[in-house]
Amino acid sequence: MRRSTYLSCMSATDAPTIVTGVDFVSVPTQDLERAAEFYGSTLGLHRSMYKPERNFAEFETGTVTLSVVTPEKMGIGSFKPNANHLALQVEDVPTARARLEERGVSFMGDTFDTGVCHMAFFADPDGNMLMLHHRYAPRVPEGAG
């Protein structure tokens, strides 16, 4: 069987497991100190690692680590903010939004209701896109509905 034929007939559930999880998500910055202040003090995330001499800091969200890095100083590329929103899970979007607005965070538009979740969009000081997110409807597994 040719590789392309093999891959096209495999479903996601038939494929052998290679990836076992997500260890961290990189968040680029041009100013590590400013970013550490934002993710730690403004968002209130626990800082688990701070290595300014190595040009990174890590913050825990409860499900995945945010690794804030200065890519140019690390020699891994030029700075370019993440354009796709990173969804930060919260219990209540309006309450979390109000707290962040009190801390100086500006949001892009009103809180959005998709019919399954609430979302509020904003950016960190480097322009990385973020959102507050809360799913209120049950998740329906693929093929179950």
N, C-alpha and C positions, 0 to 999 in steps of 0.2 A: 504494500500500500504506500503510495506517495505521501510525503509529509503533509502537503496541503490538503489532501483528501482526508488523512487521519485527523488533522486539526479541525476541519469543517464538520466532521461527524461527531465530535466530542462535545458534550454539553458541559456546562460549568461544574455540574455535580460529578461527571465522569472523570474530569481531569485530576491527575495526581496532585496532592497538596505539596506545594513548594514553599509558599509564604505562610508563616505561622502567626504573624501579627505585624503591627506597626510600632517600631521602637521610638521614633520621634519624627516630628515635622520641622523642617528648617524654616526659620523666619529671618530674612535678611535685614540688616540694619547698617546705617552709616555711623551711628553713635551708640556704642554698647551701653554706656552709662545711662543715657536718656532712655533707651529701650528697656533696660533693667528696671528703671524707676517706673515706667509705664506698666510693664507686665507684672511687676511685683506690687507696687503701691497703688496704682490706679485700678488695675484689674483684680488685685488681691490674690494673685497666684503665688503658691509656695515656690521659692527659688531653691532648687536642689543642687545647683552647681553654678559657680561664678568664677570664671578663669579669664580675667581681662588680658593677662599676659599671653593667653592662647586664643583670644578674640572670640569667646563665646560665653553664654550663660544659658542655663536650662531652667524651665518652669514647668511645674506639674499641674495638669488639668484634672486629674483623676482617671482619665482613660488613655491619654497620650501625652508625651513630653513635648514641649515647645523648645526647640534648640535655637536660640537667638544668636546669630553669627554675623560677623563682619567679613563678608566674602573676599573683599579685595585684600584685607590684611592677612587673611588665611591663605591667600593664593589659590582660591577655588573659583574665581570668576569675578565679574564686575557686579556692582550692586544693581539690583532691579527688584522693585517691590512686587510682592505677590498680588496679582490682579484678581485671582479667584478667592472669594470669601472663605475664610476658615470659620466653621460653625462652632461657636463656644456654647456648650450646653448649660442652660440655667433652669431653675425651677419655675421662674415667673419672669417673662420678658419685660412687661411694663415696670415691675419693681426694680429689676436689675438695670434697666435703661435709666430710670430716675436716679439711681445711685451713681451711675457713671456720669450722667449729665451734671450732677452736683460736684463731681470731681473734674469737670471741664471737658468731658468727651462730647464731641458734636456728632450727631447722627444724620444719615442721609435719608430724608423723608420720614414718613410715618412707619409705625410698626406694621408689618405685613402679615396677613393671615392667608395661608395657602389652602385651608380646608383640612389640613392635617397637622400643621405646626404654625407657631408664631416666630417671626424673624424681625430683627432690627439691625440695620447695616451701619457700620462705622469703619474708621481706619486708625491704625496706630500712627505715632508721629513720623514714621518713615513712609507712610502711604500704603502699608500692607493692609489689604482688605479683610475685615473681620465682620462677624455677625453674632448677635445673641440669638440663641435658638432654643425652642422648646417644642417637642412633639407632644401633642395632646391626644392624637388618635392612635389606635393600635397599628403596629406595623404588620402588613399582610405579606407573608412570604411569597416569593415568585412562584407562580404556578398554582397557588392555593385559591385564587379568586377567579 
